[in-house]
Structures are given as structure tokens and as C-alpha cells.
């Protein structure tokens, strides 16, 4: 199966393996928290090769940079963040992000709660009027 025939999940697997360092490990760890948060979470591979998780709308992306793995929540500004996970993109009207750096720990319970809150917000969207 060539790169264009791979599923989004296979492409994300490939990205994790390709990174081969702490960033791949961190992306895999985030994925292990996001996917089980809801059985209907779907993975996509968007733009220039970015993992994106959806459930009734975008939940978050998983960008990898030289010094960080960034989980950007599409509607993060509307989410309660009692654990204070958001540490990046704090000025925007919509998005909020969490930058994870080498050696950072992941508060998996708080991240799961944030993912579930994002899903609940997506599910609460009112249907478009006709």
C-alpha cells in the first residue's frame, strides 16, 4: 500500500515512527489518551501532514515541531480548563493549545477531561437552520 493509499491512522503511525525521538513518543502518548476518550473519535490526516482528531467536529490537532508537540483544541477558548493544561495560543478567540516539551509529563486524567469537554461542546452545536 503506497502513501496515498494509507488510512489516516496508518499515516499517523508512520509519522510517529518517522520522528523516532521523544516527539514521536509524546504524539503516541497523546493519541493513547485522545482515542479512548470516546469510542467515536475519528482520526484524519490533514494539511501538510497533521494528525487531527474529530467527533462531531474537530477536537484537536497534533502538530510536531523541533522543540514541542502541540495539541491545539479548535474551540479551546470555550472550554473550562481547571487543571490549567492550556499553555499556548492563549490570545485567540477560538483556539487554545498545549505545548508539550521533552521530559514533560502528561496529566492524562485532565487531558481526557479536556477532550471529553471538547466533544461535548461539538455535540451541543445547534443544527443549522434551513
Buried (B, 14 or more C-beta within 10 A) or exposed (E): EEEEEBEBBBBBBBBBEEBEEBBBBBBBBBBEBBBEBBEEBBBBBEEEEBBBBBBBEBBBBBBBEEEBBBBBBBBBBEBEBEEEBBBBBEEEEEBBBBBBEEEBEBBEEBBBBBBBBBBEBBEEEEEEEE
